[in-house]
Amino acid sequence: MTSATYGKGRPPMTETTPGPALSAEPGIAVVLEDCATKIRAATGDERLARMFLACMRNTLDTTISRDEDGSTFVITGDIPAMWLRDSSAQMRPFLPLVGSTGALFDVVAGLVRRQFAFINHDSYANAFNREPNGASYDPDDACDDPWIWERKYEIDSLAFPVQLAHQLWRASGRTDFLTLDVHQALATIVEQWRTEQDHRANSPYRFERATTLASETLSDGGLGAPVAVTGMTWGGFRPSDDACVYGYNIPANHFAHLALGHIAELASEVFDDARLAASAAALAGEIAAGIAAHGVVEHPEHGPIHAYEVDGMGGVLLMDDANMPSLLSLPLTSAVPADDRLYLATRRFILGPENPYFNSGSFASGIGSPHTPPGYIWHIALAVQGLTSGSRAEELRMLELLRDTDGGTGFLHEGFDPADPTRFTRPWFSWANSMFCELALKYAGVAV
C-alpha cells in the first residue's frame, strides 16, 4: 500500500516499461545462482536465498536501462527518475561480482559515467531524467532545466557517486571508466564543498517550493536557516530529501570526508593530479576538525555522541534517520570503524527510545524517518543495523527480520508498520532490496 501524505519528494508509483532481462544473460545468471547457493549454505534458509535472487533480478530487469553510448540509467523503482544517491546504493551488492562477469562491470561502469555526466551538468541537482523531457516532481519548482527531475542539494548526492567509482576501481582494478569527465566532476565536487563551507556568503544555491511543509523548502528566500562557519560543508537537504533543520548534517559531512579521501586517491593514482589530491586532502581535514568541534555533544547517559545536525551556533538535533548516510551507517559511509567508541555510544543512543525515530511493534523494532508515517520503521535501516553490527548473530537476526516483514510480497519496502508489516509505503523500492542483498552477501562471505 502507498501513502498519499508521506514519502514526500516521491510521488505515487509510476508504471514503467521493463528493460532487457539482464539477469538472464548467461554470465550474470550463473553468478547470481552461485551467490544464492552460498547464502543458502550459510543461512540454511531456502526462502532467504530465493528472496536474494528475486531482489537482484528485480533490480537488473526493472530499474536498469542501457543507452547506445554505453551509459546506464537506474530508476528508483517506482519513479522514472534517477537519484544520484539511490542509484549508487542500488549497485552496492553488485560490486563484489564485477570481477566474475564483464556484463556486470559494464552496467556499474556505465552508471558511473552517467552519474558524473549529470554532476558536470548540474552539481546541485539530486535527481535527473533519462532524457531532456521536462519531467519533474513539481512543475512549479524554480528549475526549468529539462534534464532535472528535482534540484534539492544534498551532500550525499555527490559523495555516493564518488564512493561507487572508488569501489568499482578497487573491485575491478580497471581505470578505463575513469574518464576526463570523471576527473572534471571530482574537481567540481571539491570546489563546491569548499564554497559551501560559507554558504550564506558564497553559495549561488537557493531552493524554494510553494508548500506548507517545512521539510519541502528552504527558509529565508531559499537560503535556509542561518549557520556559522565551522569548517564543515553545508547541505540544504538530508538523504531523505527532507530539508535540514540545521545546515550541517553530521552523517553527510562524515561521508564528504570519506569521499574526499577517495578523490585524493583517484587524483593521485589515476589522474596524476597532485593539486586536486592536495586540495581534497586539505578540505577533508577541515571537515573532520569541524565535526570534532561541533558535531560531538555530551549526553547525560551515553557520554559523548554524534549529533545528527548542528548549525555551529548552539543549535543541535539529536536523532537518526533511516536513510543513508545516517549515524547508524557510519562504518559504511565514513572513515569511522564499527568498533569506534564514539560510534558505539552513538549507536546505543539511536537504537533506543531516546531517538525520536526509533519505533517498536509486535513484529519489529528499528529506525524510521519523518519522511514516512509516524511509528513506521525502514527496511534500509534494519539492513544497515546488521551490516554495521560486527556480529554474525545480529546479521542473521536482521536477515530473518527482513524476510519476515516483507508484507507477503517477497520484496522489501520503504517504511512499514512494525505492528503490521502488510502496511507499508512504496511497494517497489529497489534501494531497500539492494541493502537486503548486501547483508545477505556479507553473511555468506561475499564482499568487496
PyMOL commands that set and color helices and strands:
alter all, ss='L'
color gray80, all
select helices_A, chain A and resi 22-24+26-43+46-62+84-97+102-121+156-172+180-202+214-216+219-222+250-269+274-294+330-333+341-350+379-387+392-404+430-443
alter helices_A, ss='H'
color red, helices_A
select strands_A, chain A and resi 64-66+72-74+82-83+127-128+148-150+248-249+296-299+303-306+309-310+316-317+358-360+365-367+377-378+415-417+420-424
alter strands_A, ss='S'
color yellow, strands_A
deselect
rebuild
show_as cartoon
